[in-house]
Amino acid sequence: MKKQSQKEKKKKNDGHYKWVLELSVLAFAISFSFSFLSEVALKNANLLISSIIVLLFVVIGVFFDMIGMAVATASEAPFHSMSSRKIKSAKVAVLLKRNANKVSSFCQDVIGDICGIISGSAGVVISSLVSKMWQIPLLWCSLITTALIAALTIGGKALEKTLAIQKSNQILDRFSRFLSVFYIGK
């Protein structure tokens, strides 16, 4: 009996390590893509465009953090009821909920963290532009830009976490409806 449980534990651990490896590779690919897009977009961008790009990355990070939190805290029961009535988005919601740890990790740790890192990197471009435009020392521009980006990100995530917990089923439902357009499954 012990050998069987040890084999099961090993199989479970192997599956977990495989998921971590897949997640890391996916994080690399997404980070590379987002960084490339950011670099291309910011290469000759003015202050307004650069600021919009930074805000876009902050909003994407906050949004995906909210999705990850909502999936983790939502109740699966209402989606079973909807699924029994053959509502396609409910099947997607159940699938997301049953994989809440992976969905949450992907949304919050991969997309959310990548967006945070890239918005910080893009902040360097803004700092440089502001420093040159208004003859302000780069150090002060960098400090203020970093603090603003951090405040927007942290404030946004604090707001969304409360919303995600209070409205988790509604958020999961809407996100599942969106994903069900692309979902090919039974």
Secondary structure in CASP SS format (residue, H / E / C, confidence):
PFRMAT SS
TARGET T0000
AUTHOR 0000-0000-0000
METHOD secondary structure of the structure
MODEL  1
M C 1.00
K H 1.00
K H 1.00
Q H 1.00
S H 1.00
Q H 1.00
K H 1.00
E H 1.00
K H 1.00
K H 1.00
K H 1.00
K H 1.00
N H 1.00
D H 1.00
G H 1.00
H H 1.00
Y H 1.00
K H 1.00
W H 1.00
V H 1.00
L H 1.00
E H 1.00
L H 1.00
S H 1.00
V H 1.00
L H 1.00
A H 1.00
F H 1.00
A H 1.00
I H 1.00
S H 1.00
F H 1.00
S H 1.00
F H 1.00
S H 1.00
F H 1.00
L H 1.00
S H 1.00
E H 1.00
V H 1.00
A H 1.00
L H 1.00
K C 1.00
N C 1.00
A C 1.00
N C 1.00
L H 1.00
L H 1.00
I H 1.00
S H 1.00
S H 1.00
I H 1.00
I H 1.00
V H 1.00
L H 1.00
L H 1.00
F H 1.00
V H 1.00
V H 1.00
I H 1.00
G H 1.00
V H 1.00
F H 1.00
F H 1.00
D H 1.00
M H 1.00
I H 1.00
G H 1.00
M H 1.00
A H 1.00
V H 1.00
A H 1.00
T H 1.00
A C 1.00
S C 1.00
E C 1.00
A H 1.00
P H 1.00
F H 1.00
H H 1.00
S H 1.00
M H 1.00
S H 1.00
S H 1.00
R C 1.00
K C 1.00
I C 1.00
K H 1.00
S H 1.00
A H 1.00
K H 1.00
V H 1.00
A H 1.00
V H 1.00
L H 1.00
L H 1.00
K H 1.00
R H 1.00
N C 1.00
A H 1.00
N H 1.00
K H 1.00
V H 1.00
S H 1.00
S H 1.00
F H 1.00
C H 1.00
Q H 1.00
D H 1.00
V H 1.00
I H 1.00
G H 1.00
D H 1.00
I H 1.00
C H 1.00
G H 1.00
I H 1.00
I H 1.00
S H 1.00
G H 1.00
S H 1.00
A H 1.00
G H 1.00
V H 1.00
V H 1.00
I H 1.00
S H 1.00
S H 1.00
L H 1.00
V H 1.00
S H 1.00
K H 1.00
M H 1.00
W H 1.00
Q C 1.00
I C 1.00
P C 1.00
L H 1.00
L H 1.00
W H 1.00
C H 1.00
S H 1.00
L H 1.00
I H 1.00
T H 1.00
T H 1.00
A H 1.00
L H 1.00
I H 1.00
A H 1.00
A H 1.00
L H 1.00
T H 1.00
I H 1.00
G H 1.00
G H 1.00
K H 1.00
A H 1.00
L H 1.00
E H 1.00
K H 1.00
T H 1.00
L H 1.00
A H 1.00
I H 1.00
Q H 1.00
K C 1.00
S H 1.00
N H 1.00
Q H 1.00
I H 1.00
L H 1.00
D H 1.00
R H 1.00
F H 1.00
S H 1.00
R H 1.00
F H 1.00
L H 1.00
S H 1.00
V C 1.00
F C 1.00
Y C 1.00
I C 1.00
G C 1.00
K C 1.00
END
